[in-house]
Amino acid sequence: MYYRQLGKIPRKRHTIFRKEDGTLYREQVMGTKGFSGTQSILYHVHMPTEVVKADKIIPFLPEYEAEGALRHRHFYTPELKSTGNALEAREYLMGNSDLLIGTAHVTAAMESFYRNGDGDEILFIHHGSGKLETMFGTLTYRPGDYLVIPIGTIYQLRPVSETKILFVESYSQITTPRRYRNEYGQLLEHSPFCERDIRGPETLETFDEKGEFEVLTKTRGYLHQHILGHHPFDVVGWDGYLYPWAFNIDDFEPITGRVHQPPPVHQTFEGHNFVVCSFVPRMYDYHPEAIPAPYFHSNVNSDEMLYYVEGNFMSRKGIKQGSISLHPSGIPHGPHPGKAEASIGKKETLELAVMIDTFRTLKVFKKAKEVEDQDYMYSWL
């Protein structure tokens, strides 16, 4: 990410910065990789360590299914019935030791504050609008937004309208693709998006309130409760390279060619052992004999998960908005019968989808079987 500043900060870091009453603002360095990664410095009205009570509440990881035959799979997430705030509405569908993936139908604002203590999060907004309020300030969100929230960020999600989310909980930092950045970290000219497309927190409101405020922290397989003696959004200013940000999928500029382009051209983010790609409306391949539909391919080293947002999903039959397909490594997959032939001569596709490729096996949680299309494996017959 690039440097950003919001609110009031002193001229130099680690120096005296006083309030009007003469007492010190409390400086917090929030960084990654043991002070050698990206970081920001925040200035609090109160000490961020001022905890009244700490408790371990419940384990949060659901149970994985017993593994069956290796097969292609399809899950229809609109049939999941959980609602509530952005934490309690989460339905975990699949995951591994690098990330967890699921959906949430958010119908209420978060009353408690929340932070992920294991890693970064991506919240992809399928539909709905609202605000992501954080210790760094507030971001408004709209359909198509990827909200990227760094590890340790305290936040609340407040929907204005009912919000459907595809979420990724990563155990590593989420960044833009390395091949699209130069040695200085700037996005290059051939990148499908640039810094102008990225939105940081828009406003910073400081809450100087004493009392008891519940912060739920997810880490080490459990949900932990911390009662702070002050409002957690007591930051008067911050600067640095680590903060929550938003990127809208409509700002992804697709890379096209004379013949079919491989999935890496759609890459938007990367984490440890996984990538996130955006499939957006785009012109088809323009070689006179091109077959625009993807060729059959084997994911030799990765599992492929696709979340279908909207559009014509040109290589698939039986897929709807909110569907998730999972094509595991070890066996080939490709377009459904008739789809390759039907794509010849077409000029464009209007599909919108999010793909996550993982380089370790994705395991499926038991909950996902409730909304599984059991016949999907045989849909190529």
C-alpha positions as CSV (number, residue, x, y, z in Angstrom):
1,M,0.0,0.0,0.0
2,Y,1.0,3.6,-0.2
3,Y,1.5,6.2,2.5
4,R,-1.5,7.9,4.0
5,Q,-2.2,10.3,6.9
6,L,-5.4,11.2,8.7
7,G,-6.1,13.4,11.7
8,K,-3.5,15.1,13.9
9,I,0.0,13.7,14.3
10,P,3.3,15.3,15.7
11,R,6.0,16.4,13.3
12,K,8.3,13.5,14.2
13,R,7.5,10.0,15.4
14,H,8.3,8.9,19.0
15,T,8.3,12.5,20.3
16,I,6.2,14.4,22.8
17,F,2.6,14.9,21.6
18,R,0.4,16.5,24.3
19,K,-3.4,17.1,24.6
20,E,-4.8,20.5,25.6
21,D,-4.7,19.5,29.3
22,G,-0.9,18.8,29.0
23,T,-1.1,15.0,29.2
24,L,0.4,12.8,26.5
25,Y,-1.4,11.2,23.6
26,R,-0.5,7.5,23.6
27,E,1.5,6.4,20.6
28,Q,0.9,2.9,19.2
29,V,3.1,1.4,16.5
30,M,1.0,-1.2,14.6
31,G,3.1,-3.2,12.2
32,T,3.8,-6.5,10.6
33,K,6.8,-8.9,10.3
34,G,8.5,-7.8,13.5
35,F,8.9,-4.1,12.6
36,S,10.2,-4.9,9.1
37,G,6.9,-5.0,7.3
38,T,4.2,-2.4,6.6
39,Q,3.2,-0.4,9.6
40,S,1.3,2.7,10.8
41,I,1.5,4.8,14.0
42,L,-1.7,5.7,15.8
43,Y,-2.2,8.3,18.5
44,H,-4.8,7.5,21.2
45,V,-6.4,9.6,23.8
46,H,-6.2,6.6,26.2
47,M,-3.8,3.7,26.5
48,P,-4.8,0.9,24.1
49,T,-3.8,-1.6,26.8
50,E,-6.3,-0.3,29.3
51,V,-8.3,-3.6,29.7
52,V,-10.9,-4.1,32.5
53,K,-11.5,-7.7,31.8
54,A,-10.3,-10.5,29.5
55,D,-12.0,-13.8,28.9
56,K,-12.0,-16.7,26.4
57,I,-15.6,-17.3,25.2
58,I,-16.1,-20.0,22.6
59,P,-14.3,-21.9,19.8
60,F,-15.2,-20.4,16.5
61,L,-14.1,-23.1,14.0
62,P,-16.8,-25.3,12.7
63,E,-16.2,-29.0,11.9
64,Y,-14.8,-30.2,8.5
65,E,-16.7,-33.0,6.7
66,A,-15.3,-36.5,6.4
67,E,-13.5,-36.6,3.0
68,G,-15.3,-38.5,0.2
69,A,-14.5,-39.1,-3.4
70,L,-12.5,-36.4,-5.3
71,R,-15.1,-34.5,-7.3
72,H,-16.1,-31.1,-8.6
73,R,-18.7,-29.5,-6.4
74,H,-21.3,-26.7,-6.4
75,F,-22.9,-24.9,-3.4
76,Y,-25.8,-22.5,-3.6
77,T,-25.2,-19.9,-0.8
78,P,-28.5,-18.0,-1.0
79,E,-30.1,-21.0,0.7
80,L,-28.0,-20.4,3.9
81,K,-30.4,-18.9,6.4
82,S,-28.1,-17.3,9.0
83,T,-28.6,-13.6,9.5
84,G,-27.5,-11.0,12.0
85,N,-24.4,-8.8,12.3
86,A,-21.2,-9.2,10.2
87,L,-19.7,-11.6,12.8
88,E,-22.7,-13.8,13.9
89,A,-24.0,-14.1,10.3
90,R,-20.8,-15.8,9.0
91,E,-21.2,-19.2,7.5
92,Y,-17.8,-21.0,7.1
93,L,-17.9,-23.1,3.9
94,M,-14.3,-24.2,3.2
95,G,-10.7,-23.5,4.3
96,N,-7.3,-24.8,5.2
97,S,-4.3,-23.7,7.2
98,D,-3.9,-20.6,5.1
99,L,-7.4,-19.1,4.9
100,L,-11.1,-19.6,5.7
101,I,-13.8,-18.8,3.2
102,G,-17.5,-18.3,3.7
103,T,-20.5,-16.0,3.2
104,A,-22.6,-13.8,5.4
105,H,-26.1,-12.3,5.0
106,V,-25.7,-9.2,7.2
107,T,-29.0,-7.7,8.5
108,A,-27.9,-5.8,11.6
109,A,-25.1,-3.5,12.8
110,M,-22.4,-4.9,15.1
111,E,-23.0,-3.9,18.7
112,S,-19.7,-5.1,20.0
113,F,-16.4,-4.2,18.4
114,Y,-14.4,-6.9,16.6
115,R,-10.8,-7.6,15.5
116,N,-9.2,-10.6,13.8
117,G,-6.0,-11.4,15.6
118,D,-4.9,-14.2,13.2
119,G,-4.5,-12.2,9.9
120,D,-6.1,-10.0,7.3
121,E,-9.7,-10.1,6.1
122,I,-11.3,-9.5,2.7
123,L,-15.0,-8.7,2.7
124,F,-16.4,-8.7,-0.8
125,I,-19.7,-6.9,-1.0
126,H,-22.0,-8.8,-3.4
127,H,-24.9,-6.5,-2.6
128,G,-25.8,-3.9,0.0
129,S,-24.3,-0.7,1.3
130,G,-23.2,0.8,4.6
131,K,-20.2,1.8,6.6
132,L,-17.1,0.1,7.8
133,E,-16.2,2.0,11.0
134,T,-12.6,1.4,12.3
135,M,-9.9,2.7,14.6
136,F,-8.4,4.2,11.5
137,G,-11.6,6.0,10.4
138,T,-14.7,5.2,8.3
139,L,-15.1,3.7,4.9
140,T,-18.4,3.7,3.1
141,Y,-19.1,0.6,1.0
142,R,-21.2,-0.3,-2.0
143,P,-21.8,-3.4,-4.2
144,G,-18.6,-4.7,-5.7
145,D,-16.3,-3.4,-3.0
146,Y,-13.5,-5.5,-1.7
147,L,-12.9,-4.3,1.9
148,V,-9.3,-5.2,3.0
149,I,-8.9,-5.1,6.7
150,P,-5.5,-5.6,8.3
151,I,-4.8,-7.9,11.2
152,G,-5.5,-6.4,14.6
153,T,-7.8,-3.6,13.2
154,I,-10.8,-3.0,15.6
155,Y,-13.9,-2.4,13.6
156,Q,-17.7,-2.4,13.3
157,L,-19.7,-3.0,10.1
158,R,-22.9,-1.0,9.9
159,P,-25.2,-1.9,7.0
160,V,-27.6,0.7,5.6
161,S,-29.2,-2.0,3.5
162,E,-29.1,-5.8,3.8
163,T,-25.6,-6.9,2.8
164,K,-24.4,-10.1,1.3
165,I,-20.7,-10.8,1.8
166,L,-18.2,-13.3,0.5
167,F,-15.4,-13.2,3.2
168,V,-11.9,-14.4,3.3
169,E,-10.1,-14.7,6.7
170,S,-6.4,-15.0,5.9
171,Y,-3.6,-16.2,8.2
172,S,-1.2,-13.9,6.3
173,Q,-1.1,-10.4,4.9
174,I,-3.1,-9.6,1.8
175,T,-1.4,-7.5,-0.8
176,T,-1.6,-6.5,-4.4
177,P,0.1,-8.9,-6.8
178,R,3.9,-8.6,-6.6
179,R,4.4,-8.7,-10.4
180,Y,2.3,-5.6,-10.8
181,R,4.5,-3.6,-8.4
182,N,8.0,-2.1,-9.0
183,E,10.8,-2.2,-6.5
184,Y,9.4,0.9,-4.7
185,G,6.0,-0.6,-4.2
186,Q,4.2,1.5,-6.9
187,L,1.7,-0.3,-9.1
188,L,3.1,-0.5,-12.7
189,E,1.6,0.7,-16.0
190,H,0.6,-2.8,-17.0
191,S,-1.3,-3.4,-13.7
192,P,-5.1,-3.7,-14.2
193,F,-5.7,-1.1,-11.5
194,C,-3.7,1.6,-9.8
195,E,-3.5,3.7,-6.6
196,R,-6.2,6.1,-7.8
197,D,-8.7,3.2,-7.6
198,I,-7.9,2.4,-4.0
199,R,-9.9,4.2,-1.2
200,G,-8.6,4.6,2.3
201,P,-10.6,5.7,5.3
202,E,-12.6,8.9,4.4
203,T,-13.2,10.5,7.8
204,L,-11.7,10.1,11.3
205,E,-14.0,10.7,14.3
206,T,-12.4,10.6,17.7
207,F,-14.5,9.2,20.6
208,D,-13.1,10.3,24.0
209,E,-15.4,8.2,26.1
210,K,-14.8,6.3,29.3
211,G,-16.8,3.2,30.3
212,E,-16.9,-0.4,29.4
213,F,-16.6,-1.4,25.7
214,E,-16.6,-5.0,24.5
215,V,-14.0,-6.0,21.9
216,L,-14.3,-9.5,20.5
217,T,-10.9,-10.9,19.3
218,K,-10.8,-13.9,17.0
219,T,-7.5,-15.8,17.3
220,R,-6.0,-19.2,18.1
221,G,-9.2,-21.0,17.3
222,Y,-11.3,-19.1,19.9
223,L,-13.3,-15.9,20.2
224,H,-11.9,-13.9,23.1
225,Q,-13.6,-11.0,25.0
226,H,-11.7,-7.9,26.1
227,I,-13.6,-5.2,28.0
228,L,-11.8,-1.9,27.5
229,G,-12.1,1.0,29.9
230,H,-12.6,3.5,27.0
231,H,-14.0,3.7,23.5
232,P,-11.7,1.8,21.1
233,F,-12.1,4.5,18.5
234,D,-10.1,7.1,20.5
235,V,-7.5,7.8,17.8
236,V,-6.8,11.5,17.0
237,G,-4.5,10.8,14.1
238,W,-2.4,8.2,12.4
239,D,0.0,7.8,9.4
240,G,1.7,4.9,7.6
241,Y,1.2,2.1,5.1
242,L,-1.1,-0.2,7.2
243,Y,-4.8,0.6,7.2
244,P,-8.1,-0.7,5.9
245,W,-8.9,0.1,2.3
246,A,-11.5,-0.6,-0.4
247,F,-11.2,-1.4,-4.1
248,N,-14.3,-1.9,-6.3
249,I,-14.4,-4.7,-8.8
250,D,-15.8,-2.3,-11.4
251,D,-12.4,-0.5,-11.4
252,F,-10.5,-3.7,-12.4
253,E,-9.5,-3.1,-16.1
254,P,-9.4,-6.6,-17.8
255,I,-6.4,-7.8,-19.8
256,T,-7.4,-9.3,-23.1
257,G,-5.6,-10.9,-26.1
258,R,-6.0,-12.5,-29.5
259,V,-6.4,-15.9,-27.9
260,H,-7.7,-17.0,-24.5
261,Q,-5.8,-15.5,-21.6
262,P,-4.9,-17.7,-18.5
263,P,-6.5,-16.9,-15.1
264,P,-3.4,-15.0,-13.7
265,V,-4.4,-12.0,-15.8
266,H,-7.4,-11.6,-13.5
267,Q,-5.4,-11.6,-10.3
268,T,-6.3,-8.9,-7.8
269,F,-4.8,-9.9,-4.5
270,E,-2.4,-12.4,-3.1
271,G,-1.7,-14.0,0.3
272,H,0.5,-16.8,1.5
273,N,-0.4,-19.9,-0.7
274,F,-3.5,-18.3,-2.3
275,V,-4.5,-15.7,-4.9
276,V,-7.8,-13.8,-5.4
277,C,-8.9,-13.0,-9.0
278,S,-11.7,-10.8,-10.5
279,F,-13.6,-11.9,-13.6
280,V,-15.3,-8.8,-15.0
281,P,-17.1,-7.9,-18.2
282,R,-14.6,-7.8,-21.0
283,M,-14.1,-8.1,-24.7
284,Y,-13.5,-11.6,-26.0
285,D,-10.3,-12.9,-27.7
286,Y,-10.0,-11.3,-31.2
287,H,-8.1,-13.9,-33.2
288,P,-10.4,-14.9,-36.1
289,E,-10.3,-18.5,-35.1
290,A,-10.2,-18.0,-31.3
291,I,-12.4,-20.1,-28.9
292,P,-13.3,-17.6,-26.2
293,A,-14.4,-20.2,-23.6
294,P,-11.7,-21.5,-21.4
295,Y,-9.9,-24.7,-22.4
296,F,-10.1,-27.8,-20.3
297,H,-7.3,-27.6,-17.7
298,S,-6.0,-29.5,-14.7
299,N,-5.3,-27.6,-11.5
300,V,-2.1,-29.6,-10.8
301,N,-1.0,-27.6,-7.8
302,S,-4.1,-25.7,-6.7
303,D,-7.8,-25.9,-5.8
304,E,-10.1,-23.4,-7.6
305,M,-13.1,-21.8,-5.9
306,L,-15.4,-19.5,-7.9
307,Y,-18.1,-17.2,-6.4
308,Y,-20.6,-16.1,-9.1
309,V,-21.8,-12.6,-8.6
310,E,-23.9,-11.8,-11.8
311,G,-23.8,-12.1,-15.6
312,N,-23.9,-14.9,-18.1
313,F,-21.2,-17.3,-16.8
314,M,-20.3,-18.3,-20.3
315,S,-18.6,-21.7,-19.5
316,R,-21.1,-23.0,-16.9
317,K,-24.7,-24.4,-16.9
318,G,-26.9,-24.5,-13.8
319,I,-25.0,-21.7,-12.0
320,K,-26.8,-18.9,-10.3
321,Q,-26.0,-15.7,-8.5
322,G,-24.4,-16.7,-5.2
323,S,-23.3,-20.1,-6.4
324,I,-19.8,-21.4,-5.4
325,S,-18.1,-24.0,-7.5
326,L,-15.1,-25.9,-6.2
327,H,-12.8,-27.6,-8.7
328,P,-10.1,-29.5,-6.8
329,S,-6.5,-30.3,-7.9
330,G,-5.9,-33.8,-9.3
331,I,-8.6,-33.9,-12.0
332,P,-9.3,-31.7,-15.0
333,H,-12.2,-29.4,-15.4
334,G,-13.5,-27.0,-18.1
335,P,-16.6,-25.7,-19.9
336,H,-19.8,-27.6,-19.9
337,P,-21.0,-29.4,-23.0
338,G,-21.8,-27.0,-25.8
339,K,-20.3,-24.0,-24.1
340,A,-17.1,-23.9,-26.1
341,E,-19.0,-24.1,-29.4
342,A,-21.4,-21.5,-28.3
343,S,-18.6,-19.0,-27.5
344,I,-17.2,-19.0,-31.0
345,G,-17.8,-15.7,-32.7
346,K,-19.0,-13.9,-29.5
347,K,-17.6,-10.5,-28.9
348,E,-17.9,-10.0,-25.1
349,T,-18.8,-11.6,-21.8
350,L,-20.8,-9.8,-19.1
351,E,-19.9,-12.2,-16.2
352,L,-18.8,-11.0,-12.8
353,A,-17.2,-13.5,-10.4
354,V,-14.5,-13.8,-7.7
355,M,-12.1,-16.6,-7.9
356,I,-9.8,-17.9,-5.1
357,D,-7.0,-20.4,-6.0
358,T,-5.3,-22.1,-3.1
359,F,-2.0,-23.9,-3.2
360,R,-3.0,-26.2,-0.4
361,T,-6.1,-28.4,-0.5
362,L,-9.4,-26.7,0.4
363,K,-11.4,-28.7,2.9
364,V,-15.2,-28.3,3.1
365,F,-17.1,-27.6,6.3
366,K,-20.1,-29.7,7.2
367,K,-22.4,-26.7,6.9
368,A,-21.7,-26.4,3.2
369,K,-23.2,-29.9,2.4
370,E,-26.7,-28.5,3.4
371,V,-26.6,-26.3,0.2
372,E,-24.7,-28.6,-2.2
373,D,-25.8,-29.7,-5.6
374,Q,-24.9,-33.4,-5.4
375,D,-25.2,-33.9,-9.2
376,Y,-22.7,-31.3,-10.2
377,M,-19.9,-33.8,-10.7
378,Y,-21.9,-35.5,-13.4
379,S,-23.1,-32.3,-15.3
380,W,-20.5,-32.8,-18.1
381,L,-22.3,-36.0,-19.2
